[in-house]
Amino acid sequence: MKNLMKLIISLIIIFSVYSCNNAEKKGTKNDSSQKELKGRISISGAFALYPITVRWAEEFKKIHPKVVIDISAGGAGKGMTDALTQMVDIGMFSRNIRKAEKDKGAWWVAVAKDAVLPTINVKNPLISQLKTKGISKKIFIDIFINNKIKYWEECFGDKEGKNKMNIYTRSDACGAAEMWAQYLGGHQEGLSGIGVFGDPGIADALRKDKNGIGYNNIIYIYDNYSREKYNGIDVIPIDLNENGIIDEEEKFYTNLDKIMEAIKAGKYPSPPARDLYLVSKGKPERSIVIVFLKWILTEGQKYLNEAGYTQLPEDKIQEEIKKLN
């Protein structure tokens, strides 16, 4: 009986020691996995991605308060240059990556989708005709590429124009200009117009000029809270089937949700609809950057719709996540 009691006591002691050791190991593992993330991430580039990247940074810092994220807008060209020269960790980029950029080591992940729209002043003298008839791709080419149209009336075949057209384009190397130019069969360098810096710059110029025409990223046309267009600015409907009238299936500019649905469904052409990217010089090596990018492609996606962006298809998101693993 005494021997049996000794055996039981010995087993209890062994089990207790094993349990304590195992708990210590688990505790160490949990402490390591919950280690607080801290450090600094620098980002620059496309105006198209700037608002959502700011939102992503704000939400990410709520989870990781010791992470500092510096963000500056300056155009897609600046984003790519800063990333390739490693002036920043991440560049915001809003057009397709060129071979020359790939050859220099550009690495990227797609994170969202949006579009560039042709824009005018809400008091344009021909606003009624523009709304009902729209403008065809051919006429846009004559405006922005061939520089043939000088008066608004010429868009509708009237050679006796009274209202001079003032064309605005981007002065900075940017994705919006490149995608708009690609839609018209050219490149940014071939676009006519008065050069204005940045998306906000063109939007502001159009608000002040009733005869102005330009192009903007969606988020600088529509308020993501009211989902309506900002005061003073409007969109020229594109006559996609070139039948001289805006049909019901071409009427998707009323508010932010309708244009987003049109982009997602492929009703609005691509280009000027496009993917938006975050780029770097080679695959990021800093763990803090990788964690941030993975969060954007997972938890961060839920902020896209309310911020005025279209989410990428799920299979595309999974492809992008694989690039980080």
Secondary structure, DSSP 8 states (H G I E B T S, - for coil): -HHHHHHHHHHHHHHHHHHHHHHHHHHHHHHHHT---EEEEEEEE-TTTHHHHHHHHHHHHHH-TEEEEEEEE--HHHHHHHHHTTSSSEEEE-S---HHHHHTTEEEEEEEEEEEEEEEETT-TTHHHHHHH-B-HHHHHHHHTS----BGGGGGT-SS--SB-EEEEESS--HHHHHHHHHTTS-GGG--SEEE-SHHHHHHHHHH-TTEEEEEEGGGTB-TTT-SB-TTEEE--B-TT-SSS--GGG---SSHHHHHHHHHHT-S-TTTEEEEEEEEESS---HHHHHHHHHHHTGGGGGHHHHT-B---HHHHHHHHHTT-
